[in-house]
Amino acid sequence: MVPHLVTALTGPINELEARVLESMPATERWFRLEWMEHTPPFYASVDVRNAGFKLAPVDTNLFPSAFNLLTPQMLPQAVQAAMAAIEKVCPEARNLVVVPDAPLCNLKLAHLATLARVFTQAGLNVRLGTFDPSVKAATTLTLPEGGEMTLEPMVRRKGRLVLQSGFDPCTILLNTDLAAGVPPVLRGLNEQYLLPPLHAGWTVRRRSRHFEAYEELAKRFAKLLGMDPWLIHPSTSLVTGLDMSAAQGLEQLQAEADAQLTKVRRKYKDYGIQDKPFVVLKSDVGTNVGVMTVRDPKEIAGLNERCRGCLSSGQQGEVFRDFLVQEGVPTFERVHDAVAEPVVYTMDRYVVGGYYRVHAQRGVDESLNVPGSSFVPLAFTEAQQLPRLGERPGASVPNRFYMYGVVARLALLAAAYELEATDPLAETLETA
């Protein structure tokens, strides 16, 4: 199932595809040299928007939670990438515990089963562990497609985290974003590896820091290819210290939205784009419950209490005070006439697959990551890093998927820069 663009495949996006393909050796060498200097996040998913005139990431998740949406054809790539990732961290690794989100009722069982399968085939003994206090003994979980998994409480013993049954992992894979804080039992572990590290969670991580790193990388990459970085970068600014509950600071948010819209209008004029620009408001931290599309800054002044609450509250009840004002990237991809956007999955430095997020009731300028979305696997009939050279721009599905992978890897590299900047051990290591 391959979505189509309702706009003609002409103009800047074709220029981008042509530049990326003709520069493929330089592109791959550039990534290779970057990965020699920087460690990629263990795994990630990147939401990409294809506007027809630009292609850009709009969110990067370092705790991806839908591996079950990858097709069986994609899983061998995930297994190979898992082998490479584990080998970097602990070549002697034998036992792995996957720690999912709590509480028990929120577990995504099909996703966890797929993760367990990938790492089992990568040569590890895999178990599920939890810090959820409601799980006091080993609990059998029935999988949606048949079969069972066992979820066990984790306990601290002599500076190590082990399962209640005694299973002692050398590696602990976190599949929870730590939005509610870091459990004390995860700190100061003795010779056990936490993947991703604790500072990848929302207790430390900030979207503004991520997109700042991405902007710098987009400029460098665009210079390499001789193109405008705007074609792969959503302009982003940060507004801090707002109190949405009291509607304080809305004027500041409105002014920043107006400034962003003015910049985007100039770009649209330069490229002859007739679409109406918009910006997106989202929190700087945490899993967004509310993402708001703003087409006119005056809309912000009229936000009612419910809308302000959606913007400023997280899934764990967190209250947000810092917000991104980001250039909106429309999506003109469709599946069954419904608006769609690609989500690209990575492990280590490799693209391992992805899917389209689809929503029939949303517009091209709205977030699709809301209830009611459905999912269609990306049609990776061939390896996504093997484009078809010589094809007419805009006519080749593998070439479009290759572009998705390039943009996703740029976001992945930005996340690597971001994690290095926030690593609490970095200063210690430098001075040791």
N, C-alpha and C positions, 0 to 999 in steps of 0.2 A: 504494500500500500504506500504509494508515493504521493504526498500532497502536491498541489500545483499552485503557482502564483497567479492571483487574479490580475495582477499587473503584468505588462509585457516584460519579458526577461531582457531588458535593454538598459542602457545607461550605466550609472556608477557601479551597480552590483556586478555587471558583466566586466567592467573595467577591473574591479577587485578580483574577480575569479581569474581573469586573464593574467593579472600581475602575480597572483599567488602561484598559478600553475607554471608560468614561465620562470619564476624565481624559486621553484621547488627545491633544487639542490642547495641554494643559499638559505632558504627557509629552514630546511632540515638540519643543515650545519649550524645555523644560528641557535636552534633549539638544543642541539647536541652540546654545544659549548656552554650554553646556559645551565644545562643539567649537570655539567661537570663541576659547576661552581655552587649550585643550589640544589637542595633536597626537595623533591616534590612532596605534596601532601600524600598520605598513604592511599586515600581514595577520595573521590569528590564527584559531584554532579554540577553541571553548569547549564543554567537556563539561557538559551540563545534566542534572539529575536531577529528575524529576517524581514526587513522592510522593503526589499526590492531595490532600495537605493543605499542601504547600509546594513551591515550585519554585526551585531554587538551582543556581548553577554550582559544580562541584567541582574543575575544573582549567582553566587557560587556557594554551594553547600558542602561543608567538609565532613558531614555525617550523613551520606546518602542513604535513603531508606526505601528504595524500590528496585532492588536488584532482580526481583522476580519478573520485572517487565522486560528484561533482556531476553532475546530469543535463544533457543538452544544453540543456534549457529554462532552466537556471540560468546558463549560460555568458555570455549577453549581459549579465546583471547584473554578472558578474565583470569583463567587458571594460570596461563603463562605469566601474566602481569603480576598475579599474586605471588608466584614463585620468585620473581625478580624482586618484589617489594620485601618479602620476608627475608630473602637472602641478604639484603642490605642491612637489615636490622639485627638479625640473629640467624646466621647460617646453620647453627645447630638446633634451631627451633624444632620442638616435637609436639608440645601441647599448646593449644590456643583456646581461650575462653572469649566468646562474644557476649558483650554486655549490651542488651537492648534498652530502649526506653522503658520506664515504669510509668504508670502501674500496669499490672498484668492484663487488664482489659484492653489496653492500647497496643498490644504487641501485633506487629505485622508479620504473621507467621510464614506466609509464602516467601516474603523477602528474607527472613532469617534462615529459612530452609535453603534458599538459593545460596546465601552467603556461606552457610555451613558446607554445602556441596562444593563450592568453589575452593574453599580452603582445605577440605578433605582431599580433593583431587590434587591440590598443591602439595600434599604429603604431610598434613598435620592431623593430629587427633583433636577434634573440635567438640566443645561443649558450650551450653548456654548458661550464663550466670547472671545473678541480679542482686541489687542492693535494696530492692523493694521490701520494706519491713513486713508487708502482708504475706510474702512468700516465706514460710517458716520451714518448709521441707520440700524435697524434690517433687515437682509437679509435672505431670504428663500432659502435653499439649497435643491435640489432634490437628493435623495439618489439613488445609482446605482440600487438597488433592489426594488425600489418603496418607497414611503413615503417621508417625508420632515423633515428637522431640521432647526432651526433658529439660525443664528449667530448674536450676538449683540455686539456693542461697549461697552467697560468697561470704567468707569469714576471714578475718585477719589472724595469721599465725606466724609469729616470729618475723615480723616485718614483711611477710608475703601474703598475697591474696590467694586463697585456695577455695575450691568448692567444698561444700559441707561434707561431700563424700570422700574428700581427700585428694581429689584431682588437682595437681599442682601445675599451673601453666607457666611457661617462660614468657608468653606474650598474651596481653589482654587487649582485645579489639573493642574499643568503645564505639557503640552505634547509637549513642545518646548525645545530644548537643550541649549538655550541662547547663541549659538555660536556667535551671533552678539552683545552680551553684555546684561546687565540687564537693562530693562526699568526702569527709575526712579520711575514710579508709583508703582513698586513692593516693594520698600524699605520702611521700617518703618510702616508697616501696623498695625492697632490697633485691636488686638484680632481676627485676621484672620489667618488661618493656610495655609501655602504654602507647597504643596507636589509635587515633592520632594523639599527640601530646595534650596535656591539660589546657595549655594556652590556646589550643584550637577551638575550645568551647566558647560559648557566648558570655562567660564570665569575664573574658579578656578580649575576645575578638570584636572588631567594629567594621561595618560595611564601608564606612568612609575611608578607613585605612586601606582596605582592599582595593577600592576603586582609585585611590590615589596612586597605589603601586601599579594598577592596571594602566592608568593614563600614561605614566612614564614609559612603561613597556610598549604600549601602543605607538607612542611617538618614535621610539627607537626602531620598532619593527617596521613602521610605515616608512621611515627614512631608508631602511634597507631596501624596501620594495619600490621606493620612489613614488609614494602616494600620500594622500591626505589622511592623517590619523583619525579624523572624524568619521571616516567610513567604517571604522571598527570600534569606535569608542563612544559611549554615552556620557555627555557632559554631566558632571555631578558636583553638588555643593552641599555643605552641612550647616544646619541651624541647630544651636544647642540651647539647653536650659529652658525649654518651653514647659508650661503647665497647661496641658490640654483641658484638664478638668475645670479650670477656671477661665479657659479661653484666653490665657495670658501668652503673649508672644505671637499671636496670629498675624499681627501686622508685619513682623519680621519675616515670617514664613511667606506671607503674601509678596513682600518686596523681593525675596529671593526667587520665588516662582516667576515673577515678572521679569527679573534679570535673566533667568534661564530661557524663558520664552523669547526674549529679545535676541539672544545669541542664536537660538535655533532658527528663528525667522530669517536671520541673515544668511545662515547656511542654506536654508531652503531656497532662498532667492538666488544664491550663487549657483546652485545646481538645478534651478528651474523646477523645483518640486512644488506641486500645487496643493499638496495635502496640508491640513491645518495642524500646526505643531501643538504638542501638549507636554506636560511634565507629570512625573509620578512622585508622590509623597510616600515614604516608607521609613520605618524606624531604623536607627543606626545599629541596633543590636537586637538579637533574638529572632525567633521564628515569627514572621509577620502574620498577624491575624487580619489586619487591615492594610491594604495598599490602595491608595487613592489616586485616581486620574484627575488632573486639573487642566482644563482647556482655557480657562480664564481666571486670572488671579483673584477676581472678585468672589469666586466660588468659595475661597478659603474663609473670607470674612463671614460667610453665611453658614459655616459648618454648625450643624446642630450637636447636641450633647452626645447622641448615639454615635455619630460619625467620629467625633473627637475621641470617644471611648474606644472605638474599633482601632483607630490609628495608634493610640497610646497604650494599649494593653496587649500583653503576650499570652501565649497558650498556657504558661505556668502562673499567670496572674501578675507578671512583672509590669511595672509602670515605666513607660519610655518617655524621655524628655529631650532626646536628641534625634533629629530627623534629616534624612536625605531628601534633597530636591533634585531629582534626576531627569535628564532629558528623556522623554518618552520615545521608545522605538516601536512603531506599529508592526504588526505581523500580518503579512498578506499570504500566509500559507493556509491551506485548507485540507481537511479530511472529511469526506462526505458533506461538503458545503459548510462545515463547522470550522471556526477559527482554530488554528493550531500553532504550536511553537515547539521547536526541537529542544530536548534535554539530553545532554551528552554526558556519558559516564566515563570516568577515568580511574585507573588504579596505577600507582606509581606514576611514571611519566607517560603512560600509554592510554590512548583512547580505546575503550573496550566495548563500546556500544551505546545504545540510547533508545529513546522513544519520543513520540510526539504527544504532548499534552494537548487535549482537544476539549473545547467547550462550545456547545451550540448556542448558548444564550449570552455569550460575551462578544464584545466588539473588538475590532482590530487594535484599539488603543486602551484596552483594559487588561488587567492581570487575569491570567487563566488558572493561576494556582489557588483556586477556590473550590468549595464544595460543588459537585456536579460535573467536575472534569472527568474525562475518560482518557484512555491511553492506547496508543497504537505503536507497535515497535517500529523503529527506523528500519528501512528496507536495506540492510547491509548484506546484499547478496555477495559482495566482494569485500575484501579487507578495506576498511575505511581510510587507510593511509596509502592506498594504491589508486590514485586518480587515473583517468584516461587522458593521457596527453594528446593534444592535437584536436580534441573535440571542440566544436563551436561553442563559445561561451554561452552559458544558460541552457544548453541542450543535454547536459550529462548529469544524471543523478549521482554517480560516484564522485564527480567533481564538486557538486554542491555539498555532499557529505564530507569531502575532504576539507572544504572551507569551514564547515561546522567544527571539524576537529582542530583546525589551526586556531580558530578563535577560542575554543574551549581550552586548548593548551596554553594560550596566552593568559587566560584567566587562572589556570592552574599555576603557572609561573608567578603570577601576581600573588596568589595565595602563599607560595613558597617564600617570596620576599616578605610578605606580611608576617608569616610565622617566625622568620628569622628576626624581624624587628621587635617582636614581642617575647622572644624566648628568654625566660628568666635565668637560664644557665649561660646565655651567650657571653655576658660580661665576665662571669666566673671562668669560662673556658679560655677567653682571650687573655686573662691576667694570670692564668695558672702556669 
